[in-house]
Amino acid sequence: GNPKLPTAVNITWSSINFKTILLWQPKPSGYFYTVEIHGQTSDTKKKCILTRETECDVTDALRNVRETYTAHILSVMSSGMDNFEEPPFSVSEKFTPYNQTVLGKPDIQNYTQISSKLNVVFQDPLTPYTFPNGSFQSIRDIFQHDLEYKLYYWKDQSSGKKDATTKSHEFEVSIDSTTNYCFYIQGTIPSRRENRNGQESMVLCTSVGKNILDEYGPEVFIIIAVMAIAIIVLAVVLPVILCKRKKTKAVREKEPLNGV
């Protein structure tokens, strides 16, 4: 080892839906990094061995999602480093995937506003972890009853939000049947102290009873009106001009005959 080698700083865990990337600085010059993942009960796992990068995907080293891990980022000269001396390294903060991974955006599959009911159907975000048959586990497969979803909804062009909670894949809420509504969904883990709320889905709006003015605004009507006036003017003026031209032409054609 070489104690003069710089060690990693600003080590951070970036984790969404259990896909976890370790980030740090600085870019190495003349040396490499190797990442070691230390669990409380699991064996140490080496990742990104002799890398010149300053990030490392450590997802598959954190499969026991309830375990608490630390990362050691070693600064090493090369693969021929002296195995008897421990290279200089930095230690990350502790990370527990189950408590700290961020819940990703739910995928809204379908929504309807029929009469006074708004119905929204959505899918759980998937994780990188798989079942024995190869299909991906969703965040619900891992969190199970700890996972809830919140629907935030409000009248279109209004700011007063209401919310509803579910542990299923569907919301059905009572609304004003004559008004359009906008909404989004967010996963939440109420038992967490931090990172309780996940990323928000895209905002969608219903279009029941929307007229063209609501949809496109008054500008479109102004443009249509101007075009209509232009067409009417052309329809009136063009025949007059053509008629005058014909008369003028006829007069000119007659003039030589009159002069004979």
N, C-alpha and C positions, 0 to 999 in steps of 0.2 A: 504494500500500500504506500501511498504518498500523502502525508498529512498536509502538503501544500496545495493539493487540488481543491478548487472551489467546491462547496457543497450546495445542494439545492435549497432555494428559498421560495417563499410565497406558494407553498404546497397547498393545493385545494382539491377537494373531491367534487366532481360534477356528475350528478346521477339523476336520470329521468327514467321512470318505469323500470328501475333496476339495471339499466345500462349505465355503467359507471366508468368514468374516465378520470384518471389522476393527472393533474396539471401542475407544472412548476416552472421555475426559472433558475439560472440563465441558460442560454444556448451554450453547449459545451464547445470548447476549443482546445484540441489536443488531448481530450480524454472522452470517456463514455459514461453513460449512466446505466445502472441495472436496478430494477425495482424488486423489492421483496415485500410480500404481503404476509403479515403476522396476525393470525387469529388467536382468540383466547384458548381454544381447544384444538384447532386444526393445525396441520403441519404448515411450515413456512413454504410459500410458493414464490418462485422467481418468475418475473414477467419482464418483457421488453429488455432482454439481456443485451448488454453492450449497444445501447441505442444512442444515437445523436439527437433524437427528438426530445421534446420537453412535455410530452404527454404520453399516456399509456392506458390502453383499454384493459381494465382489470376485472371486467364483469365475471368471467368464468372462474376467477379465484375467490369470488364472494358468494358462492352458491348457497351456503348456509346463511340466509338473509337475516336471521335473528342474532347472529354472532357479531361481536364488536371487533373491528380490525384496526391495525395501524400499518402504514406503509413506511418502509425504510428505503430511501433513495440513495444508492451507493454511487460514489464517484470513483471510477476505476480507469487505469491507464489502457489496458488491453486484455485480451483473453489469456495472456501469459503472466497475469498478475501473481504476485507471491501469495499462495494460499495460507501461509502461516501468519500473515499480518492482515488484520481487518482493515479494509479500505475506509476512508472517511465517509460518513453518511449523515443524512438529515432524516428526522422522524416527523411524519404527518400528525395531524390531530386524529383523534379516534373517529371511526365511522361505523355506524350500524345501519346497513341498508334498509331494514324493515322500518326503522324510525326516521330515516333521513332522505331516502330517495324521493324525488318530486313526482307527484302524480301527473301524467301527461294529459293531453287534451282528449276528452271523450269524442267518439265519432258519431255524430247524429245521422241516423240512417233514414228516418222518415218522420214527418210531422204533418198533422192535419188540424184544421179548425173547423169543426162541424157543430153548428148551432152554438150552444154555450159551453162547449168542451174543447180544450186544447190538448191534443195527444202528441207526445214526443217519444220516439223509440230510438235508442242509442246503443252503442257497443262499447265494451271495456277496452282500454288501451292494452296492447300486448307487451309482454316482457321478452327479453332475449332467451329466457330459460324455456326448456322444452319438456314435454312428457316423454315417457319411454317410446311412444309411437311416433315421436318426431314433431307433433303439433305444438305450437307455442302456448305457453301458459299466459293467461291474462292477469292483470293486477288483482282481479277478483279471486282467481284461483289461489293467489298467495295471501291476500289480506282477509278474504272470506267475510265474516260478519263485522270486521272492523271497518269495512269500506261502505261509505254512503255516497250518494250523489245529490247535489242540490240543483234545482231548476230556478233560475231567476228570470222573471217575466214582467213585462210592463206594456202599457198601451203605447202603440206607435206614436212617436213625437211627444211622449210624456216622460217624466223623469222618476215617477213614483214606482219603485220596484216592489214586487211581491216575490216570495220564494216558497218552494215546496221541496220535500226530502223523500228519497226512496232508496231501498236496498235492492230493487229489481232493475230491469233494463228499460223501464217505461214510466212516463209521467202522464197523469190525466188530471187536469185542473179545470175548475169552473171559471169562465170568463164572460165578458159582455159580448154577446153574439154579433153585434153590429160594428164592432171595433177591431182593427188589426192589432196584432200583438207582436212584439219582438222578444227574443229570449236567448239564453245561453245556459250551458250545463258545466258543472265543476265537480270533480271528485273531492272527497274530503275524508279524513281519518280523525274522527272526534277524539279518540283516545290519545292522540299525539299532543305534545306540548309545543313543538315547533313544526314547521312545514305541514301544518294541518290541511291547508287548502291547496288543491292542485291547480294546474293550468286551466284557463277558461277555454271552452270550445268556441268556435266561430259564432258570431251573433247572426241569427236568422230571423226573418219576419214573415208573418202570414200575409196573404193578399186577398182575403175574403172581402168582397164589396169595395175593393179599391177601384176608383174611377181613373180615367186617363190623367185628370188634373193632379190627383194624388201621386200617381206613378211617375209622371214626367215633369210636372210643374207648369206654371203659366207661360214659360218661355216658348214651349212647343206650340201653344195656341196662337201666340203672337206671330211666330214664324208661318204657321198655316194661314193665318189671316192675311199676312203680307203677300204670301204666294197667291192666295185666292184673289186678292185685289188686283195683283199684277196680271193674273190670267184674264180676269174680267176686263181690265183696261185694254189688254191686247186684243181680246175678242171683239171689243167695241171699236177700238182705234184702227186695227189692222184692216178690216173691210172698208172703212172710210178712206184710208190712205190708198188702198188698192183701187177703189172706185174712182177716186180723184185722178189717179195715174191713168186709168183706162180712158177717162173723159179727156184728159190732156192729150193723150196719144191720139184719140179719135179726132180731136180738133186739129192737131198738127197734120194728120194724114189728109184732112179735108182741105187745108189751107192751099196747097199747090193747085188743087183742082179749081178752087175759086179764083185763083189768079190767072188761070188759062183763059 
